[in-house]
Amino acid sequence: MNRDYLVIVPTYNEITSIGVLLPQLLELNLDILIVDDGSPDGTADACRALGLESGRIVVVERKKKLGLGSAYKAGFKYGEDRGYKYLIEMDADGSHQVSDLLSLMTAIQEKQPDLVIGSRWVTGGAVENWARRRQWLSRSANVYAKLLLGGKVKDMTAGFRIYRTEKLIQIDLESVKSEGYCFQIEMTMRMAQLGGEILESPITFIERKYGVSKMSKKIVFEAIYRVTAWGLSAKFRRKRTFIATCDRP
């Protein structure tokens, strides 16, 4: 293997959109890992067929839906074990553009952050074909996370990102329990806690043309619960530290 980049693409019933994305990715100098959660529509088989032609697509097929966070953790472990320098998260549904991926790859090469996030909410970022409710939900989630957790990242929920493996391996992935977009919040928080440098690069997020969104109330509630718990825990720790300092003779 002589490529530095591995793009990890979780899938569940994405047979149409994945057939559009993979040929575009194969034009770049990277390898592809598909983590499929037992798609009944044949997504894994379609990816394997393309993999046989290119030799650059590996498919990990799981028997049931185990979640986004679990898929990415499996992908990170695969990439770490095989020595890839950079690990990319990318959606299968067409919302993340290969042209933006090139910008993220350039950013991590030139500026060498530990994590570059494809951000919708920085200057130059945008969304297309999103209902106002979805925009409100995304913006609100990011504002809430920033208020409770601190930091400067404007799009903590973004799922289009590149990690520098050398830094990523310092995160204890076994202790990361979040799923849904809360996984992205937790990974951003963990990276910041390690002192990792985080860079946001603007992208245009386009609402999926094919398939069905995986967003659900369960995913939203998980994020609210976990972010609130992390924020309160951090506040309690700061308070205890302050009290202990004040009590010193």
Summary of the structure (lengths in Angstrom):
residues: 249
radius of gyration: 18.5
end to end distance: 60.5
largest distance: 72.2
contacts: 796
relative contact order: 0.15
helix: 48%
strand: 17%
